Amino acid sequence: MTTSLPTTVAGIEIPDTPLVRATTEFVRKAEDDLLFHHSRRVFLFGALQGRRLGLDPNLELLYVGAMFHDIGLTEPYRTSSTLRFEVDGANAARDFLLERGVDESDARKVWLGIALHTTPGVPEFLDPETALVTAGVETDVLGIGRDALTDDVLEAVTAAHPRPDFKRRILHAFTEGVRQRPDSTFGTVNADVLAHYDPSFVRTDFVDVILANAWPE
């Protein structure tokens, strides 16, 4: 199933290494077409934004971070975990890397890239392998940085990994991924998703938590 995937898209070469091949195989089995193709686009857009910004990431590590970044939205995590889905994905990627002999410091970069990919304003100041996962996500999901890429680049990426009805479908994936662990969305963008799509969701208010906690005044 993975043999027909393109190896170069929009001038970005997907590294042909055992780690990258194992990552592709693992994630392809775990994710549906929506998340798999989104994750490949995140790698490509992250690498393209990195090139534009003059960054030089380890593309193997960036690939693993991009491919694992949404795995926490899948079964079994979404029905059994109470963690933020980003942390589930970060933990899965770290374990995957350590089992294959990647050193702890590199695994940590990938962990941070996944754990922080929905936390704007922070990853951009970290290592390229961490920062560019968020950059890729922001381009594909939010359109941030899209205008900095040429039309032919955008067309090449979306031809290789199409995004039919992507906005609606990814919002549905977010909703289903966190619906059964609503407390994990406190202080995150995922609270916005549940507020829109789950009528039973009650948002935890940061100010209320401060005012109602047990510290005496």
N, C-alpha and C positions, 0 to 999 in steps of 0.2 A: 504493500500500500504506500510505503514511503519512497520507493525507488523512483517514482516519476516526479518527485518534487524537484523544482529547479534548484540548481546549485549556485547560480549567480542571478541576482535581481537588482535592477537599477544601479549596476556597478558595485553592489555589495556581494562579496563572495561568502557563502555559508561555509565555514570551515569543514573540511572532510576529515574528521578525526574520530577515533573510537568514542570519545566522550560525547561529541555532537550526535553521532549516529545513535548511541544508546539513549540520549535525551529524546531525540525525535521518536524513537520506537516506544519509549516509555510513555511519553505524553500523548502520542497518537492513540494508544490503547485506553488511556484514562479520560480523554476529552472527546466531545463531539466535534463536528466540523466547525461550528461557530467559534468555540474557544480555541481550537487548534489553529485555524487560519488567522484568528485575531492575534494569537501569540506569535506566530511567524511574522505578521505585519509589525508587531511591537518590536521584534528584533530588528527588522529592516529599517523601520522608522527611527529607532534608537540609534542604529549605526549611522544612518544618514544625517541625523541631527548632530551626532558626535563629529562626523566629518566636517559638517558646516561650522561647528564651534571650535574646530582644531583639537579635538580630544582624540586620544589613541587608546581605546579600551582593548582589553583582552577579549577578542570576539567569541572565544569558547565560553568564557564566563558570562558574557552578555547574553549569549544564546541560551544558556541554561536558565539565567534569571528571567528572560523574556518568556521562555517556554513554560516554566513552572509558575509564573506569576498569578495565574487564575486557577490553579489546580485545586485550591481550597474551596472553590465553588462547586466542585463535583461531589458525587457520592464517593466514599461514605462520609466525608467531612460535613456536608451540609445538614445531615440528620443526626450526627453523633457528637460533633465538636461544639464546645462553647467558646472557643477562641475566635478572635478575628480571623476571617478567611485568609487574610494576607499572611498572618503568622502561620497558619496551617501550611500554606504554600511555601513559605520561607523554611519551615522545619523540614518539609519533604525534600526540598532542593538541597538543603545542607546535608541531610542524611544520605541522599543520592550521591553527592559529591564525595563525602568522606568515605563512603563504601568503595569508591573507585580510586582512592588514593590521592585525591586533591587535598592540599594542605589547608589547615584550619583558617588561616588568614584569607585565602581566596574564597573559601566557603562562606566566610563571614561577609565578604563583599556582596556575594549573591544573596545571602540571607537578608542583608539590609536593603538591597535593591527591591526585593519582593515585599518585605514587611512594610516598607515606606512608600510603596508605589501609589497609594491613595492619600499621601500626606504631602500636599503641595508646599513648596517654599523651603524644604529641607534637603531632599536628595541632591539637588543641583550643586550643593557645596561639598559633596562627598566624592569618592573615587568614581571614575568614568563608568566602571562596570555596574556601579550602584545607581548613579545619576541617570544613565541613559535608558534604564528600564522605565523609569517614570517619564522620561522624554518621549519614548516610544508610545507609552500608554496615552499620554496627553495628546499626541498627534492623532492617534487612531480613534480615541473615544471622544475627546473634547475638541479636537480641531486646533489645539494650540500648536503653533509652529508649522501648521499646514501650508500657510501662505509663503513660508520661507523655502518651500520645496517647489521645484518646477513641475509643470503639468505632465511632462513625459515621465518624470520620476514617480509621481503619484499614480499615473496610469500603469506603469510597469509593476509597481507593488500590488495594486488592486487587480491587475490581470492575473498575476501569479497566485494571489490569495484574495479572491473576491469577498465582498462584504454586502451580500444582498439583505435588505431590510435590517441592517446591522444595528441601528440605534434602538429600535424596538426590541430586537432579540437580545441584545446585551443587557438592556435594562431588565428584561425578564430573567435572564441568568443571574444578575445581581440579586434580584428580589428573592428568587428561589434559593439562592445560596446563603442568604442570611435570615430568611423569614423565621426559621425555627431557632435562631439564636439572636433575638433582637437586642439583648443587652450588650452584645459585642459591637454594636454600631454606635455606642455612646461616643460623642466627640469626633465622629468620622463622617465622610461623605455618604456612607451607606445609610445613615439615618434619613437622609433626604430621599433615598430610594424607597425605603419602607413607608415614609410619610406620604409618598405619592401613590404607592401601589398596594399597601396593606391597610385596610380600614381599621383593623384591630390594634395597630401599632400606636403606642403612647411614647412619645419622645421624652427621654430623660433630660431635664433642664439643668444645665451646669450651675446656674445661679441658685436654683432651689436646693441642689445638693450641698452647696456651700452654706446657705442659710439654715438648712435643717439638720446639719450634722451635729454630732454629740459634743463638740467643743462648747464649753460655757462662755458666755460673754459677760 
